[in-house]
Amino acid sequence: MLTEVSKRPVRLLLCSILLVFLSSCVAKDNAQALPDAANTPGDRPSQLIAVDAPGEAQSPSSPPDGDFLSPQEAKPAPSAETEATGTVSVIRAAGESEGKSEQESEQEAFSSSDSDGTIRLAFCGDILLSDHVLSAYDRAGNAGGILDDVLLQAGRDADLFIANEEFPFGTGGVPAPNKQFTFRVPPERSAIFKELGIDLVTLANNHSLDYGRSCLQETLDALDRVSIDYIGAGSNLSRAMERKTYCIKGKTIGFLAASRVIPEFSWNASKDQPGLFTTYDPTALIEEIRRAEDTCDFTVVYLHWGLERHTEPEAYQIELAKQYIDAGADLVIGAHPHVLQPVQTYRNVPIAYSLGNYLFGSSIPETMLLLADLSPDGGLRLSKIPASAVAGKTVSTGEETVLFERP
């Protein structure tokens, strides 16, 4: 039998065992309440990163006057790969190859809103229905001989398709003296423009009067017969300066055109004389842009400017573009160099300095169809379908690529 003194160590031992048991139970409960973060990453609080949600993006502040900012520079993204495509850089988000790219998601978002009022404008550069182009058309018997299905459908599907007509339609007149290249196309060929889906042409260029004023009038008549509108030239200065306005899906869109390239002063339209609207002195065009602000939701200015075969804009192009945008232009489009020039921005307004040749001679190494999507809430997205031409036929060479986007 144990005495009272001999029992004390036993009691102490039993108490110690009990305390150890209770401590282990508490530790186990705590472990179940707080899972191991290393083994359950989905349950731990995520690190929060500030991002611009679609439709709520904080648009970058406009660059200072005089700065040209590519849209990609305006939207830097961590861990991004930048790929240069011609004169425009495209930012690809890291890991976009797994599943849909950011660009594809944006395109789907725009497409889904198409039924909600998104307006699509298509723009191309110089068109000359040359012998090469007409031969390709005649061989096929339709427009499929000069444009592939992708480009043909894109032009037709647009709410408006705008081109630079780099020639007159006509049979009369005499060639302009001391001019290396003079163009003229039979008036009945104007039906090709309709087949391409063209709605509006600019005639403000250095070839519209290649065969004189009588041939210019034939051009206007030929376009009227196939219901294609024109800007930048007319029977007098008032008509040449006239803005063409369209109401599309509740938006009013205005188009103006002028040339900074003519072979001689007499090509200018006057009060009583047919001719072109020119912008050597930009005052008149700036005033027309300001007037458009009173009635138009969106104003496009199409210029003929620059130097042939130069892939960068001249200083005067940059300066004029700034003045047009300061006056209220929402998009500036250019042609004449026969090659592509950069797409840049000023005050968050895009400028496509030159769209190059679209349909012209036998071959075109590089060109594009430019697409502008106007969302109902005032957003703007520019994209391109790259293309080239062989044997008089222009074909797409890649997928539609976003160049610029402004919420």
VMD Tcl script that draws the C-alpha trace (Angstrom):
set ca {
  {0.00 0.00 0.00}
  {1.28 3.48 -0.97}
  {1.61 6.11 1.72}
  {0.40 9.73 1.23}
  {3.99 10.87 0.64}
  {4.70 8.17 -1.92}
  {1.47 9.03 -3.82}
  {2.59 12.68 -4.42}
  {5.09 11.89 -7.21}
  {2.46 9.80 -8.95}
  {-0.05 12.67 -8.81}
  {2.55 15.06 -10.18}
  {3.32 12.65 -13.01}
  {-0.38 12.27 -13.87}
  {-0.87 16.07 -13.91}
  {2.08 16.50 -16.24}
  {0.69 13.90 -18.62}
  {-2.71 15.64 -18.59}
  {-1.17 19.04 -19.36}
  {0.79 17.64 -22.29}
  {-2.39 16.00 -23.65}
  {-4.44 19.23 -23.40}
  {-1.68 21.28 -25.09}
  {-1.55 18.92 -28.03}
  {-5.33 19.18 -28.49}
  {-5.24 22.99 -28.57}
  {-2.40 22.95 -31.11}
  {-4.34 20.57 -33.31}
  {-7.44 22.78 -33.22}
  {-5.39 25.83 -34.18}
  {-3.81 23.97 -37.05}
  {-7.26 23.04 -38.40}
  {-8.51 26.63 -38.07}
  {-5.52 28.07 -40.01}
  {-4.60 25.79 -42.93}
  {-1.01 25.68 -44.09}
  {-0.68 28.50 -46.65}
  {2.05 26.64 -48.47}
  {-0.26 23.72 -49.15}
  {-3.46 25.65 -49.87}
  {-2.58 28.65 -52.08}
  {-6.16 29.05 -53.24}
  {-7.38 29.76 -49.71}
  {-4.91 32.41 -48.71}
  {-5.64 36.14 -49.23}
  {-4.42 37.23 -52.67}
  {-1.98 40.06 -53.17}
  {-4.02 42.92 -54.66}
  {-2.72 44.60 -57.86}
  {-4.41 47.73 -59.22}
  {-5.55 47.22 -62.81}
  {-7.76 49.18 -65.19}
  {-10.95 47.23 -65.72}
  {-12.40 47.21 -69.24}
  {-14.71 50.15 -69.63}
  {-13.33 51.76 -66.47}
  {-9.79 52.40 -67.67}
  {-8.20 55.57 -66.48}
  {-7.16 57.04 -69.81}
  {-3.63 58.41 -69.81}
  {-3.43 62.15 -69.63}
  {-2.89 63.76 -73.00}
  {0.78 64.27 -73.86}
  {2.04 67.85 -73.88}
  {1.44 69.74 -77.11}
  {4.03 68.66 -79.62}
  {4.58 65.19 -78.16}
  {3.62 62.22 -80.28}
  {2.71 59.22 -78.20}
  {2.02 55.77 -79.54}
  {-1.03 54.11 -77.95}
  {1.22 51.38 -76.59}
  {3.41 53.91 -74.78}
  {0.26 55.33 -73.24}
  {-0.66 51.93 -71.75}
  {2.48 50.35 -70.24}
  {1.99 46.89 -68.83}
  {4.27 44.97 -66.44}
  {5.82 41.78 -67.79}
  {4.89 42.61 -71.36}
  {6.63 41.81 -74.59}
  {6.69 44.56 -77.21}
  {6.71 43.52 -80.84}
  {7.36 46.13 -83.53}
  {5.10 45.79 -86.55}
  {6.15 48.29 -89.17}
  {5.80 51.76 -87.69}
  {3.51 50.76 -84.82}
  {4.41 48.78 -81.70}
  {1.99 46.18 -80.41}
  {2.18 45.17 -76.74}
  {1.52 41.53 -76.06}
  {0.75 40.59 -72.46}
  {3.04 37.94 -71.01}
  {1.50 34.48 -71.32}
  {-1.17 35.51 -73.80}
  {-0.39 32.47 -75.93}
  {-2.18 30.38 -73.29}
  {-5.82 30.89 -74.24}
  {-7.12 34.11 -75.79}
  {-4.87 37.12 -76.18}
  {-5.80 40.48 -74.71}
  {-6.23 41.78 -78.27}
  {-8.65 38.97 -79.16}
  {-10.68 39.68 -76.02}
  {-10.86 43.38 -76.90}
  {-11.98 42.57 -80.44}
  {-14.71 40.28 -79.10}
  {-15.87 42.99 -76.74}
  {-16.14 45.47 -79.61}
  {-17.85 42.93 -81.85}
  {-20.42 42.13 -79.20}
  {-21.30 45.81 -78.92}
  {-21.71 46.16 -82.69}
  {-25.45 45.64 -82.39}
  {-25.51 48.33 -79.71}
  {-24.45 51.06 -82.11}
  {-20.74 50.71 -82.84}
  {-19.92 52.42 -86.15}
  {-17.17 51.07 -88.39}
  {-15.40 53.30 -90.90}
  {-12.97 51.82 -93.46}
  {-10.20 53.87 -95.08}
  {-7.77 53.06 -97.84}
  {-5.10 55.11 -99.56}
  {-4.54 55.77 -103.26}
  {-6.63 53.95 -105.83}
  {-5.69 54.07 -109.50}
  {-7.63 51.78 -111.83}
  {-4.51 51.24 -113.90}
  {-4.18 48.86 -116.84}
  {-2.77 46.22 -114.44}
  {-5.72 46.54 -112.09}
  {-8.34 46.63 -114.86}
  {-6.78 43.57 -116.55}
  {-6.97 41.66 -113.26}
  {-10.60 42.75 -112.84}
  {-11.52 41.75 -116.39}
  {-9.87 38.34 -116.08}
  {-12.01 37.53 -113.05}
  {-15.07 39.39 -114.30}
  {-15.69 40.94 -110.89}
  {-14.05 42.70 -107.93}
  {-12.68 39.40 -106.67}
  {-10.00 39.79 -109.31}
  {-8.51 42.87 -107.62}
  {-9.22 42.33 -103.89}
  {-9.25 39.09 -101.90}
  {-12.32 38.04 -99.92}
  {-11.02 39.42 -96.60}
  {-10.47 42.94 -97.91}
  {-13.54 42.91 -100.11}
  {-15.81 41.87 -97.25}
  {-14.22 44.33 -94.80}
  {-14.89 47.24 -97.14}
  {-18.44 46.16 -97.85}
  {-19.27 45.46 -94.21}
  {-18.13 48.88 -93.00}
  {-20.80 51.49 -92.38}
  {-18.74 53.81 -94.62}
  {-15.77 53.06 -96.86}
  {-13.62 56.06 -97.87}
  {-10.84 56.10 -100.51}
  {-8.56 58.51 -102.36}
  {-9.41 58.49 -106.08}
  {-6.03 59.19 -107.68}
  {-7.36 59.84 -111.21}
  {-10.31 61.35 -113.10}
  {-13.09 59.42 -114.84}
  {-13.53 60.73 -118.38}
  {-12.90 60.56 -122.10}
  {-12.27 64.21 -122.93}
  {-9.77 66.89 -122.11}
  {-6.06 67.14 -122.86}
  {-3.15 66.00 -120.67}
  {-1.74 68.59 -118.30}
  {1.45 70.04 -119.83}
  {4.84 69.34 -118.29}
  {3.44 66.59 -116.07}
  {5.25 63.24 -116.00}
  {2.19 61.10 -115.17}
  {-1.35 61.87 -116.27}
  {-4.17 59.43 -115.57}
  {-7.67 59.00 -116.98}
  {-10.13 56.09 -116.71}
  {-13.31 55.48 -118.76}
  {-16.39 56.71 -116.84}
  {-18.18 53.35 -117.02}
  {-15.46 51.90 -114.79}
  {-16.89 53.90 -111.88}
  {-19.18 50.92 -111.27}
  {-16.12 49.08 -109.90}
  {-16.03 51.48 -106.97}
  {-19.60 50.56 -106.13}
  {-18.73 46.87 -106.32}
  {-15.84 47.42 -103.88}
  {-18.27 48.96 -101.40}
  {-16.81 52.48 -101.60}
  {-19.21 55.17 -100.37}
  {-17.08 58.31 -100.45}
  {-13.95 59.42 -102.31}
  {-11.64 62.36 -101.89}
  {-10.68 64.12 -105.12}
  {-8.31 66.55 -103.41}
  {-5.08 65.31 -104.99}
  {-2.52 66.03 -107.71}
  {-4.25 63.96 -110.44}
  {-7.92 64.99 -110.43}
  {-7.22 67.69 -113.05}
  {-4.77 65.64 -115.15}
  {-7.07 66.17 -118.16}
  {-8.46 69.55 -117.26}
  {-11.70 70.89 -115.86}
  {-13.97 69.24 -118.43}
  {-12.65 65.85 -117.36}
  {-13.11 66.79 -113.71}
  {-16.76 67.47 -114.49}
  {-17.00 64.05 -116.16}
  {-15.63 62.59 -112.94}
  {-18.27 64.27 -110.82}
  {-21.01 63.10 -113.19}
  {-19.67 59.51 -113.22}
  {-19.63 59.37 -109.42}
  {-23.14 60.82 -109.22}
  {-24.41 58.12 -111.59}
  {-23.27 55.34 -109.26}
  {-24.27 57.25 -106.10}
  {-20.75 57.67 -104.71}
  {-20.14 60.88 -102.79}
  {-17.05 63.03 -103.17}
  {-15.19 65.69 -101.20}
  {-12.20 67.96 -101.83}
  {-13.14 69.07 -105.37}
  {-16.15 70.53 -107.10}
  {-17.68 72.86 -109.65}
  {-16.60 75.87 -107.55}
  {-14.78 76.62 -104.30}
  {-17.91 76.41 -102.19}
  {-18.61 72.87 -103.44}
  {-14.96 71.82 -103.16}
  {-14.84 72.93 -99.52}
  {-18.15 71.31 -98.69}
  {-18.26 68.90 -95.77}
  {-20.03 65.60 -96.39}
  {-22.08 64.60 -93.37}
  {-23.70 61.27 -92.55}
  {-26.06 60.30 -89.73}
  {-25.24 56.72 -88.73}
  {-26.74 54.91 -85.73}
  {-27.60 58.18 -84.04}
  {-24.18 59.80 -84.60}
  {-23.37 62.61 -87.02}
  {-20.04 62.09 -88.80}
  {-18.46 64.75 -91.01}
  {-15.75 64.39 -93.67}
  {-13.51 67.09 -95.12}
  {-10.70 66.78 -97.67}
  {-7.97 69.07 -98.97}
  {-4.69 68.81 -100.84}
  {-1.28 70.22 -99.97}
  {0.07 68.90 -103.29}
  {-0.97 70.40 -106.67}
  {1.24 70.96 -109.73}
  {0.20 74.57 -110.25}
  {-1.88 77.28 -108.63}
  {-4.58 77.18 -111.33}
  {-5.80 73.84 -109.97}
  {-7.36 75.70 -107.04}
  {-11.13 76.03 -107.16}
  {-12.49 79.56 -107.07}
  {-15.87 81.22 -106.77}
  {-16.67 80.60 -110.43}
  {-14.14 77.94 -111.42}
  {-14.04 74.17 -110.84}
  {-11.03 72.81 -109.02}
  {-9.66 71.56 -105.72}
  {-9.79 72.64 -102.10}
  {-6.17 73.13 -101.01}
  {-4.49 73.70 -97.68}
  {-1.14 75.36 -98.38}
  {-2.63 78.03 -96.16}
  {-4.57 76.00 -93.56}
  {-6.85 78.87 -92.50}
  {-9.88 77.88 -94.60}
  {-9.73 74.19 -93.68}
  {-9.28 75.02 -89.99}
  {-12.38 77.19 -90.15}
  {-14.37 74.37 -91.77}
  {-13.24 71.96 -89.04}
  {-14.41 74.41 -86.39}
  {-17.77 74.71 -88.10}
  {-18.10 70.95 -88.12}
  {-17.78 70.98 -84.33}
  {-21.19 72.65 -84.11}
  {-23.06 69.81 -85.80}
  {-20.84 66.70 -85.91}
  {-20.12 64.13 -83.22}
  {-17.01 63.01 -85.09}
  {-14.99 64.82 -87.77}
  {-12.55 63.16 -90.20}
  {-10.04 65.16 -92.25}
  {-8.45 63.42 -95.27}
  {-5.29 65.12 -96.60}
  {-3.12 64.76 -99.68}
  {0.38 65.69 -98.49}
  {3.98 64.64 -97.93}
  {6.72 63.48 -100.30}
  {6.49 60.46 -102.55}
  {8.31 57.34 -101.34}
  {9.14 58.92 -97.99}
  {8.23 56.62 -95.10}
  {8.28 59.39 -92.48}
  {6.11 62.53 -92.40}
  {7.55 65.90 -93.28}
  {7.73 68.61 -90.62}
  {4.87 70.51 -92.25}
  {2.61 67.41 -92.09}
  {3.20 67.16 -88.35}
  {2.52 70.85 -87.85}
  {-0.64 70.86 -89.97}
  {-1.97 67.76 -88.20}
  {-1.61 69.56 -84.86}
  {-3.53 72.57 -86.17}
  {-6.36 70.43 -87.54}
  {-6.68 68.55 -84.25}
  {-6.53 71.75 -82.22}
  {-9.42 72.98 -84.38}
  {-11.49 69.88 -83.55}
  {-10.58 67.04 -85.94}
  {-11.18 63.61 -84.38}
  {-9.20 61.62 -86.96}
  {-6.62 62.70 -89.55}
  {-5.97 60.50 -92.60}
  {-3.31 61.06 -95.24}
  {-2.24 59.89 -98.68}
  {0.15 60.79 -101.55}
  {3.55 59.29 -100.57}
  {2.49 55.92 -102.14}
  {4.01 54.15 -99.13}
  {2.89 53.68 -95.56}
  {3.84 56.29 -92.98}
  {3.43 56.03 -89.18}
  {0.18 56.09 -87.26}
  {0.75 58.44 -84.32}
  {-1.29 60.52 -81.90}
  {-1.49 64.13 -80.83}
  {-3.66 65.02 -77.83}
  {-4.91 61.42 -77.94}
  {-6.23 61.87 -81.49}
  {-4.82 59.46 -84.10}
  {-3.06 60.57 -87.29}
  {-2.45 58.10 -90.14}
  {0.04 60.14 -92.14}
  {-0.11 57.95 -95.26}
  {-2.10 54.83 -96.10}
  {0.02 54.15 -99.20}
  {-1.31 52.62 -102.41}
  {-4.31 50.30 -102.13}
  {-5.06 49.49 -105.77}
  {-2.54 50.98 -108.14}
  {0.03 49.33 -110.40}
  {1.13 45.76 -110.83}
  {2.61 45.31 -107.34}
  {2.43 46.96 -103.90}
  {4.96 45.64 -101.35}
  {3.02 46.84 -98.30}
  {-0.30 48.55 -97.67}
  {-3.27 48.36 -95.32}
  {-6.99 48.79 -94.91}
  {-7.52 51.05 -91.89}
  {-10.61 50.45 -89.75}
  {-12.01 52.92 -87.22}
  {-14.61 51.71 -84.71}
  {-16.66 54.39 -82.95}
  {-18.43 53.13 -79.85}
  {-21.75 54.64 -78.70}
  {-20.11 56.15 -75.59}
  {-17.47 58.01 -77.60}
  {-14.67 55.45 -77.60}
  {-12.44 55.02 -80.63}
  {-10.42 52.06 -81.80}
  {-8.15 51.94 -84.85}
  {-7.06 48.67 -86.42}
  {-5.48 47.58 -89.67}
  {-5.63 44.68 -92.07}
  {-2.14 44.45 -93.59}
  {-1.97 43.75 -97.31}
  {0.18 43.70 -100.45}
  {-0.47 43.42 -104.17}
  {0.82 41.26 -107.02}
  {-0.34 41.37 -110.65}
  {-2.92 44.06 -109.90}
  {-4.64 42.20 -107.04}
  {-4.38 43.36 -103.42}
  {-4.58 40.60 -100.80}
  {-4.52 40.54 -97.01}
  {-1.27 39.37 -95.45}
  {-2.26 39.05 -91.80}
  {-4.97 39.28 -89.19}
  {-6.67 42.49 -88.14}
  {-4.38 44.22 -85.62}
  {-5.31 46.93 -83.13}
  {-3.21 50.09 -83.49}
  {-4.90 52.47 -81.07}
  {-7.70 52.41 -78.53}
  {-9.24 55.23 -76.53}
  {-12.08 54.57 -74.07}
}
mol new
graphics top color blue
foreach p $ca { graphics top sphere $p radius 0.5 }
foreach p [lrange $ca 0 end-1] q [lrange $ca 1 end] { graphics top cylinder $p $q radius 0.2 }
display resetview
